[in-house]
């Protein structure tokens, strides 16, 4: 018999690749990687496991990928509701950040977000915020996988004074943490309207030299196109394309107001789009043309955005909303079926982050980033199609266990590496500080 570290027996196994559901199958893990998938009867015959977990009413699937968030903004959850993006940023978020953002703020906020995401089955996220060194420390403490965006802006914040300062600080953080196995990095200019051509040129040079992805907010609101045409005499994405930013390592976040020309650029460059339906709706920014993007062959993944504009970090909820919005926008009930939405929440996210060779599907050789979801409640019965259930019936509260690289970091719905009471206390302390100001 073959010895393995972990054997998971599940009622359903959903590998994503190949598509479909495998009933009564087992996942075998050794050294943090998947070494085999087999019918449970054969797994019992051929493998002996140090740890054996039976999940008789559960589906197991790849960990969810939250492909866009600002994790530390969990400490600003609900601080400015029911206002549009410009007002939200200029009158509420940016002034608050000027007063309070610090390495301590980022560490505590990221730790809080990591706990929430892990309990909801998110094993990897794509973060973008200040003081990435502090965020990296929080992710290491949590056991969660993350791509950390190194922010760049033209204007000063408590983190840096100018483009050169942002790049210097960000790349220093990358150098400190680049050998951490669960962390990767990208350059993260905030948006075309907050970084000028000179800044973008420097970013692109560093990205090419260091082989780093570039992620940015793009066409989140309707007036960004008119603003860019007035200032630069070219639309935002066309401007970035002319500067050399686009390509297979370019991640366009939101892309709510892309037009046909934009879609052609993204498709021809094999670039990625991150769809954040809840945040876009809450800020009244609009609805991204997801069906048109997918039809053109563009990889579309899902993000929650930050908890300050959502107000939860819940990729199960984003997958359901993405599927439903696509149907209502197109008038086509077959647009974005459940299997597509689930792939957007897993493998597509991994692909956008350049991690699809390691995570995003349950395949031999890949990292064992795995979650289990309990479908045994009467509220989920009957269950004819587990994939449909995962998108349209269940929610994050049904996640019972989470493994990252084969390590169990949520067990029976409880965080294994983080203390829930400690997280709550950190949040209360920051609330007290912010409310006093």
C-alpha positions in Angstrom: 0.0 0.0 0.0 1.1 3.6 -0.7 1.6 5.7 2.4 0.1 9.3 2.3 -0.2 12.1 4.8 -3.9 12.7 4.3 -6.9 10.9 2.9 -10.2 12.7 2.4 -13.3 10.6 1.7 -16.2 12.7 0.4 -19.7 12.2 -0.7 -18.9 14.3 -3.8 -15.5 15.4 -5.1 -15.6 18.4 -7.5 -12.2 18.7 -9.2 -13.1 21.6 -11.6 -10.7 19.9 -14.1 -12.1 17.8 -15.6 -15.6 19.3 -15.2 -18.2 17.5 -13.3 -18.8 15.7 -10.0 -17.2 12.5 -8.7 -19.5 10.7 -6.2 -17.9 8.7 -3.3 -14.3 9.6 -4.2 -11.2 10.2 -2.1 -8.4 12.7 -2.3 -4.9 11.6 -1.4 -2.3 14.1 -0.2 1.4 13.7 0.5 3.9 16.5 1.2 1.2 19.1 0.8 0.4 18.0 -2.8 -2.4 15.9 -4.3 -0.9 12.6 -5.4 -4.1 10.8 -6.4 -7.9 10.9 -6.7 -9.7 7.6 -6.5 -13.0 6.0 -5.8 -13.2 5.6 -2.0 -13.3 1.8 -2.2 -10.0 1.7 -4.2 -8.4 4.4 -1.9 -9.1 2.1 1.1 -7.5 -0.8 -0.7 -4.4 1.0 -2.1 -3.5 3.7 0.4 -2.7 4.0 4.1 -3.0 7.5 5.6 -1.5 9.2 8.6 -4.7 11.3 8.8 -8.0 10.0 7.5 -11.0 12.4 7.4 -14.5 11.1 6.5 -16.9 13.6 5.0 -20.0 11.6 4.3 -22.4 14.4 3.6 -19.9 16.9 2.1 -18.6 18.1 -1.2 -14.8 18.7 -1.4 -13.5 21.2 -4.0 -10.5 23.5 -4.6 -10.2 26.4 -2.2 -11.9 29.5 -3.4 -9.8 32.4 -4.8 -10.8 35.9 -3.9 -9.1 37.6 -6.9 -9.5 41.2 -5.6 -9.6 42.6 -2.1 -8.2 45.3 0.2 -8.0 43.1 3.2 -7.0 45.6 5.8 -10.1 47.7 5.0 -12.0 45.2 7.0 -11.4 47.7 9.9 -13.4 50.2 7.9 -16.4 47.9 7.3 -19.6 49.9 7.1 -17.9 53.3 7.8 -19.4 54.9 4.7 -22.4 53.2 3.2 -24.9 54.3 0.5 -22.7 56.8 -1.3 -21.1 56.6 -4.9 -17.5 55.7 -5.4 -16.1 59.2 -5.7 -17.8 60.5 -2.6 -17.0 57.2 -0.8 -13.3 57.6 -1.6 -12.7 61.4 -1.4 -15.0 62.3 1.6 -14.7 59.1 3.7 -12.1 56.5 2.9 -9.1 58.6 2.0 -9.4 61.0 4.9 -9.8 58.1 7.3 -6.8 56.3 5.8 -4.7 59.5 6.2 -5.4 59.5 9.9 -5.2 55.8 10.8 -3.3 53.6 8.2 -0.1 52.3 9.7 1.7 48.9 9.8 -0.3 48.0 12.9 -3.6 48.9 11.2 -2.7 46.8 8.2 -1.5 43.8 10.2 -4.7 43.7 12.4 -7.0 44.4 9.5 -5.4 41.8 7.3 -5.5 39.2 10.1 -9.2 40.0 10.6 -9.9 39.6 6.9 -7.9 36.4 6.6 -9.9 34.8 9.4 -13.2 35.7 7.7 -12.0 34.5 4.3 -10.7 31.2 5.6 -13.9 30.4 7.4 -15.7 31.1 4.1 -13.6 28.7 2.1 -11.2 31.2 0.6 -7.7 29.8 0.6 -6.1 32.4 -1.6 -6.6 36.1 -2.2 -5.2 38.9 -4.3 -4.7 41.8 -1.9 -3.9 45.5 -2.7 -3.2 47.8 0.1 -0.6 49.9 1.9 2.3 48.5 4.1 2.4 45.1 2.2 5.2 44.0 4.6 2.7 44.1 7.5 0.1 42.3 5.3 2.6 39.5 4.5 3.2 38.9 8.2 -0.5 38.6 8.8 -1.0 36.1 6.0 1.9 34.0 7.3 0.4 33.9 10.7 -3.0 32.9 9.3 -1.7 30.1 7.0 -3.5 31.6 4.0 -2.1 31.9 0.5 -2.0 35.4 -1.0 -0.8 37.5 -3.8 0.2 40.8 -2.4 -0.1 43.9 -4.6 2.5 46.6 -4.1 0.5 49.8 -4.3 1.6 52.8 -6.4 -0.1 56.2 -6.5 1.0 59.7 -7.6 0.0 61.4 -4.4 1.3 61.0 -0.8 -0.2 58.8 1.8 1.1 57.7 5.2 2.9 54.8 3.3 4.9 56.8 0.7 5.3 60.2 -0.8 5.5 59.6 -4.6 5.8 56.9 -7.2 9.5 56.3 -6.5 8.7 56.0 -2.8 5.9 53.5 -3.4 8.1 51.3 -5.6 11.1 51.4 -3.3 9.0 50.4 -0.3 7.0 47.8 -2.1 9.9 46.1 -3.7 11.7 46.1 -0.4 8.8 44.2 1.1 8.9 41.8 -1.8 12.6 41.1 -1.2 11.9 40.4 2.5 9.1 37.9 1.8 9.8 36.5 -1.7 10.9 33.1 -0.4 7.7 32.6 1.7 6.1 29.6 0.0 2.4 30.8 0.3 3.1 34.4 -0.9 3.5 36.0 -4.3 3.6 39.6 -5.4 2.4 42.0 -8.1 2.7 45.6 -8.8 -0.5 47.4 -8.1 -0.9 50.9 -9.5 -4.3 52.0 -8.1 -5.9 53.2 -11.3 -5.2 55.0 -14.6 -6.6 58.2 -13.1 -4.3 58.1 -10.0 -1.0 57.3 -11.7 0.4 59.4 -14.6 2.3 58.2 -17.7 5.7 58.6 -16.0 4.6 56.4 -13.1 3.1 53.8 -15.4 6.3 53.7 -17.4 8.4 52.9 -14.4 5.9 50.3 -13.2 6.0 48.5 -16.5 9.8 48.5 -16.6 10.0 46.9 -13.1 7.2 44.4 -14.0 9.1 43.2 -17.0 12.5 43.1 -15.3 11.1 41.2 -12.2 8.5 39.1 -14.0 5.7 40.6 -11.8 2.0 40.8 -12.7 0.4 44.2 -12.9 -3.1 44.7 -11.4 -5.1 47.9 -11.4 -8.7 49.2 -11.1 -10.0 49.8 -14.5 -13.2 51.6 -15.7 -15.0 51.0 -12.5 -17.2 54.1 -13.0 -18.8 55.6 -16.1 -17.0 58.9 -16.0 -13.5 57.5 -16.1 -13.5 57.3 -19.8 -14.6 60.9 -20.3 -12.0 62.0 -17.7 -9.2 60.2 -19.5 -10.2 61.5 -22.9 -10.2 65.1 -21.6 -6.8 64.7 -19.9 -4.9 62.2 -22.1 -6.9 62.3 -25.3 -7.3 58.5 -25.2 -9.5 56.1 -23.3 -8.0 54.5 -20.1 -7.3 51.0 -21.4 -6.0 52.2 -24.8 -3.7 54.5 -22.9 -2.3 51.6 -20.8 -2.0 49.4 -23.9 0.0 52.1 -25.7 2.3 52.4 -22.7 2.9 48.6 -22.7 1.0 47.6 -19.6 -1.3 44.9 -21.2 -0.4 41.3 -21.7 -1.0 37.9 -20.1 0.2 39.3 -16.7 -2.2 42.2 -16.7 -5.1 42.1 -14.3 -8.0 44.5 -14.9 -10.1 44.9 -11.8 -13.9 45.7 -12.2 -13.9 46.5 -16.0 -17.6 47.6 -15.6 -17.6 50.1 -18.4 -15.4 48.5 -21.0 -16.6 48.9 -24.6 -16.0 46.7 -27.7 -12.5 48.1 -28.3 -11.5 47.5 -24.7 -12.7 43.9 -24.9 -10.7 43.3 -28.1 -7.5 44.6 -26.4 -8.1 42.4 -23.3 -8.8 39.4 -25.5 -5.9 39.9 -27.9 -3.5 40.4 -25.0 -4.7 37.4 -23.0 -5.3 39.7 -20.1 -7.6 39.0 -17.1 -10.7 40.6 -15.6 -11.8 40.5 -12.0 -15.5 40.8 -11.6 -16.6 42.3 -8.2 -20.4 42.2 -8.5 -21.5 43.1 -4.9 -19.1 46.1 -4.6 -20.1 47.4 -8.0 -23.7 47.2 -7.1 -23.3 48.7 -3.7 -21.4 51.7 -5.0 -23.9 52.0 -8.0 -20.9 51.7 -10.4 -22.8 49.3 -12.8 -22.6 45.7 -14.0 -19.6 44.4 -15.9 -20.4 42.7 -19.3 -19.3 39.3 -18.0 -21.0 37.2 -20.7 -19.5 39.3 -23.5 -16.0 39.0 -21.9 -16.3 35.2 -21.5 -17.7 34.9 -25.1 -14.6 36.6 -26.3 -12.4 34.2 -24.5 -11.2 36.5 -21.7 -10.5 34.9 -18.3 -12.9 36.3 -15.8 -12.4 35.7 -12.1 -14.3 36.8 -9.0 -13.4 39.3 -6.2 -15.1 40.7 -3.2 -13.3 44.0 -3.2 -12.7 45.3 0.3 -15.1 44.9 3.2 -15.5 48.7 3.3 -17.4 48.5 0.0 -19.1 45.1 0.1 -19.4 44.6 3.3 -18.3 41.0 3.5 -15.6 38.8 2.0 -17.7 36.0 0.6 -16.8 34.4 -2.8 -19.7 32.0 -2.6 -22.0 35.0 -2.6 -20.1 36.6 -5.4 -20.4 33.5 -7.6 -24.2 33.3 -7.2 -24.6 37.0 -7.9 -22.3 36.9 -10.9 -24.4 34.0 -12.4 -27.7 35.8 -11.7 -26.6 39.2 -13.0 -25.3 37.8 -16.2 -28.7 36.2 -16.9 -30.7 39.4 -16.2 -28.3 41.6 -18.2 -28.3 39.4 -21.3 -31.9 38.1 -21.0 -30.3 34.6 -21.5 -31.0 32.1 -18.7 -28.1 30.0 -19.9 -25.5 32.8 -19.5 -22.9 31.9 -16.8 -24.2 28.5 -15.6 -23.3 27.3 -12.1 -20.3 25.3 -13.3 -18.9 28.4 -15.0 -19.5 30.5 -11.9 -17.8 27.9 -9.7 -14.8 27.9 -12.1 -14.7 31.7 -11.9 -14.4 31.3 -8.1 -11.6 28.8 -8.3 -9.5 28.0 -11.3 -10.1 31.3 -13.1 -8.9 33.2 -10.1 -5.8 31.0 -9.9 -5.2 31.7 -13.6 -5.5 35.4 -13.2 -2.9 35.4 -10.5 -0.6 33.1 -12.5 -1.0 30.3 -9.9 -3.0 27.9 -12.0 -0.2 25.4 -12.2 -0.3 25.1 -8.4 -3.9 25.7 -7.3 -7.5 26.2 -8.5 -8.4 22.6 -9.3 -8.0 19.2 -7.7 -5.4 17.5 -9.9 -2.5 15.3 -9.0 0.6 17.3 -8.6 -1.1 20.5 -7.5 -1.0 22.0 -4.0 -3.7 20.6 -1.7 -5.7 23.7 -1.2 -9.0 22.1 -0.5 -12.3 22.9 1.3 -15.2 20.8 2.4 -18.8 22.0 2.3 -21.5 20.2 4.2 -24.6 19.6 2.0 -26.3 17.3 4.5 -28.8 19.7 6.0 -32.5 19.3 5.2 -32.3 22.9 3.9 -30.1 21.6 1.1 -32.2 18.5 0.3 -32.7 17.1 -2.2 -29.4 17.6 -3.9 -29.5 16.5 -7.6 -26.5 18.6 -8.7 -23.9 19.5 -6.0 -22.3 22.1 -8.3 -25.7 23.9 -8.7 -26.1 23.7 -4.9 -22.7 25.2 -4.2 -23.6 28.3 -6.3 -27.3 28.7 -5.8 -28.1 27.0 -2.4 -25.3 26.9 0.0 -23.2 29.7 1.5 -20.0 30.2 3.4 -21.5 29.0 6.7 -21.6 25.5 5.3 -17.8 25.4 5.0 -16.5 23.0 7.7 -12.8 22.3 6.9 -10.1 24.1 5.0 -6.6 22.8 4.0 -3.9 25.0 2.5 -0.9 23.1 1.0 -2.2 20.0 2.9 -2.3 21.8 6.3 -5.7 21.9 8.0 -6.3 25.5 9.1 -10.1 25.3 9.6 -11.4 22.3 11.4 -15.0 21.7 12.1 -15.8 25.4 11.3 -13.2 26.7 13.8 -10.0 28.5 12.9 -7.0 26.4 13.8 -4.2 29.0 13.7 -6.1 32.2 14.6 -8.0 33.0 17.8 -11.5 34.3 17.0 -11.7 36.2 20.3 -8.4 37.9 19.6 -9.6 39.0 16.2 -12.7 40.4 17.7 -10.7 42.3 20.3 -8.4 43.8 17.7 -11.4 45.0 15.7 -13.0 46.6 18.8 -9.8 48.5 19.6 -9.6 50.0 16.2 -13.3 50.9 16.2 -12.8 52.7 19.5 -9.9 54.7 18.0 -11.7 55.6 14.8 -14.9 56.6 16.5 -13.1 58.9 18.9 -11.7 60.8 16.0 
